Amino acid sequence: MTKTIDLFAGIGGIRLGFEQAFPDAETVFVSEWDKYAKQTYEANFGAFPPVEGDITKIDEHDIPSFDICLAGFPCQAFSIAGRHQGFKDDYYGQTRGTLFREVVRICKYHQPKVIFCENVKGLVHHDRGRTFKVIKGSLEEIGYKVFDKVLNSKDFGVPQNRERIYLVCFREDIAPEDFEFPVGSGPMHTIRDVLDDAPVPSKYYLSDRYVETLRNHRARHEAQGHGFGYEIRNLDGIAGAIVVGGMGRERNLLIDHRKHSMVPTTHIHGHINTEDIRKMTPREWARLQGFPDTYKLELADTHLYKQFGNSVTVPVIKAIAMRIKEVLDERDAS
């Protein structure tokens, strides 16, 4: 049995990908501070183990032993104090005040076989590369060999252009000489493949006044030489990266001419637009991230958009996890 812990768990996307790759996976500890993410997580994975709150308040001794640490940690500022302390920088010391330190603290004590992390692509260049240097250095200090690669979700069978960096860290005594990240799998899908069945509820269709506001906003930015503005995606193309906030929805609008109601079910200014412009639904965003349709979406749309914008692309996680499993299986066989 492969025991895992799920830190900064969100709605469980990393866990889902690893469970698909490791049939014997058992999650023995979960931590997520956002109460709404916890609700979605528990609706899909159950109440055991319970989702713990603030990880900074949990003693590493109280966490059960585990084989793999899963961590989609938030990116925060890192201290650069101590960069000139002798011949070897104290990288672990430089993580103080950050949530990443909690990953290092827990794994330093438990020494799992693997530490897996996911973060935004910009982490590599944050603070002129110092942040990433501290992250890698601190993991190496506690006994791990670190491999990293930026992968794009669109190469893994989902219609979303989403680049993220992935770190795979093997404990030194079992670390391979090299680790080959997956390069992509499965046929390319399009937005059309993730659409909800018609009719899509009228609340997802924009009002004519809102469409006009978006056009005026874009025109103002274009006049100033800026590229910001709403974007209507081709149904036979792919979506841009879904992110938290209105921009994530406004830059992934669709024209959906299939039959739908023109009667508003929410308070809007004006009327539903006659061009059939709409935003994508939370379920469509879930599919953009590779979540199965069996995944329960029980919260209000506002929370679901945030959760999927913050989440990971499950097929990418699964593909990496399968490569990790190959390494571990080879070590067990030798």
C-alpha positions as CSV (number, residue, x, y, z in Angstrom):
1,M,0.0,0.0,0.0
2,T,1.2,3.5,-0.9
3,K,0.4,6.0,1.8
4,T,0.1,9.7,0.8
5,I,-0.6,13.0,2.5
6,D,-2.4,15.9,0.7
7,L,-1.1,19.3,1.8
8,F,-2.7,22.5,0.6
9,A,-5.2,20.0,-0.9
10,G,-7.6,22.4,-2.5
11,I,-10.4,20.2,-4.0
12,G,-8.2,17.2,-4.3
13,G,-7.0,17.3,-7.9
14,I,-3.5,16.1,-7.1
15,R,-4.9,13.3,-5.0
16,L,-7.2,12.3,-7.8
17,G,-4.4,12.0,-10.3
18,F,-2.3,9.9,-7.9
19,E,-5.1,7.6,-7.1
20,Q,-5.6,7.0,-10.8
21,A,-2.0,6.0,-11.1
22,F,-1.6,4.2,-7.8
23,P,-4.5,1.8,-7.3
24,D,-3.3,1.0,-3.8
25,A,-3.0,4.6,-2.7
26,E,-4.3,5.4,0.8
27,T,-4.5,9.1,1.9
28,V,-3.6,9.2,5.6
29,F,-3.6,13.0,6.2
30,V,-5.2,16.0,4.5
31,S,-4.8,19.7,5.1
32,E,-6.7,22.6,3.6
33,W,-7.6,25.9,5.3
34,D,-10.3,27.2,2.9
35,K,-13.7,26.2,4.2
36,Y,-15.4,26.1,0.9
37,A,-12.6,24.0,-0.7
38,K,-12.9,21.6,2.3
39,Q,-16.6,21.2,1.6
40,T,-16.0,20.2,-2.0
41,Y,-13.2,17.9,-1.0
42,E,-15.2,16.1,1.6
43,A,-18.2,15.8,-0.7
44,N,-16.0,13.9,-3.1
45,F,-13.6,12.0,-0.8
46,G,-15.6,11.5,2.3
47,A,-14.9,12.6,5.9
48,F,-11.9,10.3,6.6
49,P,-9.3,11.2,7.0
50,P,-10.7,14.5,8.2
51,V,-9.6,17.6,6.4
52,E,-7.4,19.5,8.9
53,G,-7.1,23.2,8.8
54,D,-4.1,25.5,9.3
55,I,-1.0,23.3,8.6
56,T,1.2,25.7,10.6
57,K,-0.6,24.6,13.7
58,I,-0.1,20.9,13.2
59,D,2.9,19.1,14.7
60,E,4.8,16.9,12.3
61,H,4.8,14.2,15.0
62,D,1.0,14.0,14.9
63,I,1.0,13.2,11.1
64,P,1.0,9.5,10.3
65,S,4.0,8.1,8.4
66,F,3.6,8.2,4.6
67,D,5.4,7.4,1.3
68,I,4.5,10.3,-0.9
69,C,3.8,14.0,0.0
70,L,1.5,15.8,-2.3
71,A,1.7,19.6,-2.1
72,G,0.2,22.3,-4.3
73,F,1.7,25.0,-2.1
74,P,1.0,28.7,-2.5
75,C,3.8,30.9,-3.8
76,Q,4.8,33.5,-1.3
77,A,7.8,35.8,-0.9
78,F,11.0,34.1,0.4
79,S,13.6,35.7,2.6
80,I,17.0,36.2,1.1
81,A,18.6,36.7,4.4
82,G,21.6,34.5,5.0
83,R,22.5,34.1,1.3
84,H,26.1,34.8,2.1
85,Q,26.5,32.6,5.2
86,G,29.6,30.6,4.5
87,F,30.1,28.3,1.5
88,K,26.7,26.6,1.8
89,D,23.5,28.7,1.9
90,D,21.0,27.9,4.5
91,Y,18.1,27.4,2.1
92,Y,15.8,25.8,4.7
93,G,16.3,28.9,6.9
94,Q,15.3,31.1,4.1
95,T,11.9,29.5,3.8
96,R,10.8,30.9,7.2
97,G,7.5,32.8,7.1
98,T,6.3,30.9,4.0
99,L,3.9,28.0,3.7
100,F,6.5,26.0,1.7
101,R,8.4,25.7,4.9
102,E,5.6,23.5,6.2
103,V,6.3,21.0,3.4
104,V,10.0,20.9,4.2
105,R,9.3,20.7,8.0
106,I,7.0,17.7,7.7
107,C,9.1,15.9,5.1
108,K,12.4,16.5,7.0
109,Y,10.9,14.6,9.9
110,H,9.1,11.8,8.0
111,Q,11.5,11.3,5.1
112,P,8.9,10.0,2.6
113,K,10.1,8.3,-0.6
114,V,8.7,11.1,-2.8
115,I,7.7,14.8,-2.5
116,F,5.5,16.1,-5.4
117,C,4.8,19.8,-5.8
118,E,2.9,21.9,-8.4
119,N,3.0,25.6,-8.9
120,V,2.6,28.4,-11.4
121,K,5.1,28.6,-14.2
122,G,6.3,32.0,-13.0
123,L,7.7,30.4,-9.9
124,V,10.9,29.6,-11.9
125,H,11.6,33.3,-12.5
126,H,10.2,34.8,-9.4
127,D,12.6,37.2,-7.7
128,R,15.2,36.6,-10.5
129,G,15.1,32.9,-9.8
130,R,16.0,33.2,-6.1
131,T,12.7,31.8,-4.9
132,F,13.0,28.6,-7.0
133,K,16.7,28.3,-5.9
134,V,15.6,28.4,-2.2
135,I,12.8,25.8,-2.9
136,K,15.2,23.4,-4.6
137,G,18.0,24.0,-2.2
138,S,15.8,23.4,0.9
139,L,14.6,20.1,-0.5
140,E,18.1,19.0,-1.3
141,E,19.2,20.0,2.2
142,I,16.7,17.5,3.8
143,G,18.0,14.7,1.5
144,Y,16.1,14.8,-1.8
145,K,17.1,14.9,-5.5
146,V,14.9,17.4,-7.3
147,F,13.6,17.1,-10.9
148,D,11.4,19.8,-12.4
149,K,9.7,20.6,-15.6
150,V,7.1,23.0,-17.0
151,L,4.2,21.1,-18.7
152,N,1.2,22.3,-20.7
153,S,-2.2,20.8,-20.0
154,K,-3.1,21.0,-23.7
155,D,-0.6,18.2,-24.3
156,F,-2.5,15.9,-22.1
157,G,-5.9,15.5,-23.7
158,V,-7.7,18.6,-22.3
159,P,-8.5,21.7,-24.3
160,Q,-6.8,24.2,-22.0
161,N,-3.6,26.2,-22.6
162,R,-2.2,25.9,-19.0
163,E,1.5,25.9,-18.2
164,R,2.5,24.8,-14.7
165,I,5.8,23.7,-13.1
166,Y,6.0,20.3,-11.5
167,L,8.6,19.1,-9.0
168,V,9.3,15.5,-8.4
169,C,11.7,14.9,-5.5
170,F,13.1,11.4,-4.7
171,R,14.8,10.6,-1.4
172,E,18.5,10.3,-2.2
173,D,18.8,6.6,-1.3
174,I,16.2,5.7,-3.9
175,A,16.7,8.5,-6.4
176,P,17.2,7.6,-10.1
177,E,20.0,9.2,-12.1
178,D,17.4,10.9,-14.2
179,F,13.7,11.3,-14.3
180,E,11.8,11.5,-17.5
181,F,8.7,13.6,-17.3
182,P,5.8,12.6,-19.6
183,V,5.5,14.5,-22.9
184,G,1.8,14.2,-23.4
185,S,-0.8,11.6,-24.1
186,G,-4.1,11.0,-25.8
187,P,-5.8,12.8,-28.7
188,M,-6.2,16.5,-28.6
189,H,-9.7,17.6,-27.6
190,T,-11.5,20.9,-28.3
191,I,-13.8,23.1,-26.3
192,R,-16.7,21.4,-28.2
193,D,-15.8,18.2,-26.4
194,V,-16.4,19.6,-23.0
195,L,-19.7,21.5,-23.6
196,D,-22.7,20.8,-21.3
197,D,-25.7,19.4,-23.1
198,A,-28.2,22.0,-24.4
199,P,-30.0,23.9,-23.2
200,V,-27.4,25.6,-21.0
201,P,-29.2,27.7,-18.3
202,S,-29.8,31.3,-19.3
203,K,-27.9,32.5,-16.3
204,Y,-24.7,31.7,-18.2
205,Y,-25.6,33.9,-21.2
206,L,-24.3,37.5,-20.8
207,S,-26.7,40.5,-20.8
208,D,-26.5,42.8,-23.8
209,R,-25.3,45.6,-21.5
210,Y,-22.5,43.5,-20.1
211,V,-21.4,42.6,-23.6
212,E,-21.3,46.3,-24.5
213,T,-19.3,47.1,-21.4
214,L,-16.8,44.4,-22.3
215,R,-16.4,45.7,-25.8
216,N,-16.0,49.3,-24.6
217,H,-13.4,48.2,-22.1
218,R,-11.5,46.3,-24.7
219,A,-11.6,49.2,-27.1
220,R,-10.2,51.6,-24.5
221,H,-7.3,49.2,-23.8
222,E,-6.6,48.7,-27.5
223,A,-6.5,52.4,-28.1
224,Q,-3.8,52.6,-25.4
225,G,-1.9,49.8,-27.0
226,H,-2.8,47.2,-24.4
227,G,-3.9,43.7,-25.2
228,F,-6.2,43.2,-22.3
229,G,-9.9,42.4,-22.9
230,Y,-12.5,39.7,-23.2
231,E,-12.0,36.9,-25.6
232,I,-14.4,34.6,-27.4
233,R,-13.0,31.1,-28.0
234,N,-13.5,29.0,-31.0
235,L,-15.5,25.9,-30.1
236,D,-13.1,23.9,-32.3
237,G,-10.1,25.4,-30.5
238,I,-8.9,25.4,-26.9
239,A,-9.5,27.6,-23.9
240,G,-7.0,29.9,-22.3
241,A,-5.8,29.1,-18.7
242,I,-8.8,29.3,-16.4
243,V,-7.9,31.5,-13.4
244,V,-9.5,32.9,-10.3
245,G,-11.6,36.1,-10.9
246,G,-13.7,37.5,-13.6
247,M,-10.9,37.6,-16.1
248,G,-10.7,33.8,-16.1
249,R,-14.3,33.7,-17.3
250,E,-14.2,36.8,-19.6
251,R,-11.2,35.5,-21.5
252,N,-13.0,32.2,-22.1
253,L,-16.3,33.2,-23.5
254,L,-18.2,31.1,-26.1
255,I,-20.8,31.7,-28.8
256,D,-23.2,28.9,-28.3
257,H,-26.1,29.0,-30.8
258,R,-27.8,26.0,-29.5
259,K,-31.4,26.6,-28.3
260,H,-31.6,28.2,-24.8
261,S,-34.0,30.3,-22.8
262,M,-33.9,34.1,-23.3
263,V,-35.7,34.6,-19.9
264,P,-33.3,35.8,-17.2
265,T,-33.3,33.8,-14.0
266,T,-30.9,36.2,-12.2
267,H,-31.0,40.0,-11.8
268,I,-29.3,41.5,-14.9
269,H,-29.1,44.9,-16.5
270,G,-30.8,44.9,-19.9
271,H,-31.7,41.7,-21.7
272,I,-29.9,38.4,-22.5
273,N,-27.7,39.1,-25.6
274,T,-29.0,38.0,-29.0
275,E,-25.5,36.9,-30.2
276,D,-25.6,33.8,-27.9
277,I,-22.4,34.9,-26.0
278,R,-22.0,33.0,-22.8
279,K,-19.5,32.1,-20.1
280,M,-18.5,28.5,-19.5
281,T,-20.2,26.6,-16.7
282,P,-18.4,25.2,-13.7
283,R,-18.9,21.7,-15.0
284,E,-17.2,22.7,-18.3
285,W,-14.3,24.2,-16.3
286,A,-14.1,20.9,-14.4
287,R,-13.7,19.1,-17.7
288,L,-11.1,21.6,-18.8
289,Q,-9.1,20.4,-15.7
290,G,-9.8,16.7,-16.5
291,F,-12.1,16.0,-13.5
292,P,-14.6,13.2,-14.2
293,D,-18.3,14.0,-14.5
294,T,-18.8,11.9,-11.4
295,Y,-17.0,14.6,-9.4
296,K,-19.6,16.3,-7.3
297,L,-20.2,20.1,-7.7
298,E,-22.4,21.0,-4.8
299,L,-21.4,24.6,-4.0
300,A,-22.5,27.9,-5.6
301,D,-20.9,28.8,-8.9
302,T,-18.8,31.6,-7.4
303,H,-16.9,29.1,-5.2
304,L,-16.6,26.5,-8.0
305,Y,-15.1,28.9,-10.5
306,K,-12.5,29.8,-7.8
307,Q,-11.8,26.2,-6.9
308,F,-11.2,25.0,-10.5
309,G,-9.2,28.1,-11.3
310,N,-7.0,27.2,-8.4
311,S,-6.9,23.5,-9.1
312,V,-4.7,21.3,-11.2
313,T,-5.2,19.4,-14.4
314,V,-5.8,15.8,-13.3
315,P,-4.5,14.0,-16.5
316,V,-1.1,15.8,-16.1
317,I,-0.9,14.7,-12.5
318,K,-1.8,11.1,-13.4
319,A,0.8,11.0,-16.2
320,I,3.6,12.2,-13.9
321,A,2.4,9.9,-11.1
322,M,2.6,6.9,-13.4
323,R,6.3,7.8,-14.1
324,I,6.9,8.1,-10.4
325,K,5.3,4.7,-9.9
326,E,7.6,3.1,-12.5
327,V,10.6,4.4,-10.6
328,L,9.4,3.1,-7.3
329,D,8.4,-0.3,-8.7
330,E,11.9,-0.6,-10.2
331,R,13.4,0.2,-6.8
332,D,11.2,-2.4,-5.1
333,A,12.1,-5.0,-7.6
334,S,15.8,-4.5,-7.3
